[in-house]
Amino acid sequence: MIVTAHRLRIDRDDNVWVTDIGCHRVFKFDPRGKLLLVLGSGTAGPGIEQFNKPTDVAFVPLAEVYVSNGYGNSRVVKFSPSGAPITSWGKAGKKPGEFRLPHSIVVDRRGRILVGDRENDRVQIFNDEGALLDIWTGIAPFGLAFDKVGDLYVADGRANTVSRLDASGTIRRSWGRKGKAPGEFEMPHMLAFDLAGNLLVAEINGMRLQKLVREPTSTPPARDSAR
């Protein structure tokens, strides 16, 4: 069924969503692998029900689904929970609201749609109707993921780094460099958090998955009660 899996997401019900750039579709499976939903006609094209190598999928619980579409098309498509297309926005280009490979997509706690506009080295932020709200530049977003407190983590496959951004797009921390050693990266492509808050990073050229353990929060030393 799956020809060339590109991205994998897990929703809050543990359903598995897979974007397939080989057959131009997005699949939704239950935790046991039963097919629940298919988005896309299966042939590449410009129609609202067609993808051209879709790259990623994001969802609002019990609400809309958003697909970044993708290597061939340069737009975002919004679907109803049942899979009916609602609207789309974007086209190829460098101007605000245009895309050069929308490669990753997430929805934040405020309902904003964040799109990793990879080849334009920026993240573009939209409302749920596609109106542009903001642009964060200076980073090549191959993969996007939120941690449990709402900070955005970006896998930059060009710089071979992972960066943490706050809600205004300011880079708060960045680590990694090109290399094969632990903690170094060779084209980090996607990332995700486990329930313990540890970060997992998938590399294309490194052909590996690295798990980065969250550093424990330091606590002040106990005060000597005799003093």
N, C-alpha and C positions, 0 to 999 in steps of 0.2 A: 504493500500500500504506500509506504513512504519511499520516495526515490532518493532525495538528497536532503536530509534533515539539516536545517540551519540553526534554529533557535528552539529552546525548550523552556516553558514557563509552567509553574504550578499555581493554581488558584487556591482560594481559602478552603474549598471543598476537596482538595487534593486531586482535582482533575488535571490532566496533563495536556497542555497545548503545544503543538509542534508546527512550526512553519517549514514548509517544504519548497525549496527553490527549484527542485527538479520537476515537480508536477504542478507548481504554481497554485498551491492550496495551503490552507491552515486546517489542522485536525485538532479536535478535542476528544480526549479519551477519559474514561473513568479510571480510578486507581488500579483496576484489574486489566485495563487495556481494551475495554469495550468502547467502540466508536460511538460518540454521542452527537457530534456535529462536524460538518465539513463546510468551510468557507472557500469560495472560488470555484470557477467553472472547470478548472483543470487544463485550460489552454491560456497561453499568454495573450494579453490584449489590453486595450485602453478602456473597456467598459467598466462601469462601477462594480459589476459582479465578477470582474476578471482581475487577476494579479499578473505581475511579471516579475517572478522571483521575489516573493514577499520575505522580508527579513526578520520581523519580530511581531509580537502580539502583546497587548496590554488590555486589562479589563477592570471595570468598576464592579464591585460585588453586586450581583442581581441586577445589573444594568448594562451599559453599552460595552462593546468590544472595539478596540482600535488596532488596526494593522498598519505597520510601516511597509510601504510597497513601492520600491524596494530597489533591487539591482537594475531592473528594466524600467519600471515606472518610477516616478518621483513624487509620491504623494502619500497621504494618510487616508485610510478608508474607515469610516465609522459604521458599525453594525448594531442591530438590536440584539438582545440576549438570545433570541431565537435564530439569529443569523441573517436577518433581512438587512440589506444595505440601506443606510440612512443618508449619508452624505460623504463627500471626500473633499480634500483640499490639497493644494500644492502643485507645483510643476517644476521641471528641471530649470536650474539657474542658481545664481549667487545672491540675488536680491533677498531682502527680508521676506520670509514666507515661502521662498523657493528652496529646493533641495538638490544636493549633489550626493546621492546615495543616503536616503534615510535608513539608517542601519539598526537602530534600536529605539524602543519606545516604552515609556512608563507613565503611570498616573500617580501624582502625589496626593497627599492628604487633603489638599485644598481643591482637588478635582482638576488641576491643571495637567495638560498633556505635554510631556517633555519628549522631544524627538531628537535623537542623536543624528545630526546632519554631518555625517562622517567626513566626506571629502571637502566640505566647507569649513571643517575644523571648528564646529560650534554645536551648541545645544539650543534648539528653538523651543519656546514655551508658548502654548496655545490654550484658549479656553475650549470647552467641549463642543463648540460650534466651528472651531478652526480659526478664530480671530487671534492674531499674533499679539502676545503679551510682553515678551522679553526675548533677548538673545544673549547667550553666554558664550563668549569666544575664547580662543586660545587653547583649545583642547580637541583632540580627535576622538570622538566618542564611538568606539567600536561596540562597547557594551555599557548598559546602565542598570543600576540596581539600588534600591533604598534599603537602609538598615532599619532597625526597629524604632529608632528615634526620629526617623525622617530625613536623615542626611543622605545625599546622593553620592554614590560611588561610580566612578567612570573608569572603564578599562580603555586606556589610550594605546592602541596598537601601533601607532606611529612613533610615539616617544618611549614605548615599552614601560609604561608606568601605570599605577593605579592612584587615583586622586579622590579625596573626599571634599565635597562641596556642600555649603550650607544652603538654606532656602533662597538666598539672594544670588546664588551662583558664585560666591567667593570660594576659592580653593583654600581649604583649611589645612590640608596635609596632602603630601604626595610622596610616594615611595616606589622603589624599583628602578631598574635600568636594564639595558639589553645584556643578556647573558644566559648561561645555562645553569648557573649555581642556584641553590635554593634562595628564594626571595628576588631573583632576577627573572626577567620575562623575555620571551621571544614571540612577539605579537599577541598580547592578551586580547582575547576576542569576546569573552562573556564572563560574567561573574554573578554570584548569588550568595545569600546568607543562609546558614543553617539555624536551627532553633536556638542554639547556644550563642549565636551572634558571631560565629566564625565565618570568615570570608573564603569562598572557593573561587578560584580564577582558572579559566580554561584558556590554554595557549594554542594558537594555530601552528606556528613554526616549531614551537617547543614540543608539540604533540604530548602534552601532559596537563594534569589538573593539580594545582597547588592549593593547599589549605593553609590559610593564614589565621593563626589563633589570636583571638582578641586579647590584648594585654589586660591583666587584672588591674582593677582600680586600686590605687595606693591608699592606705589608711594611715593616719598619724599614729605614732607610737603611744602606747598606753602611758598615762601619767602615773608616776610613783606616788601612791597614797600616803607614804610616810613623810613626804616633804610638805 
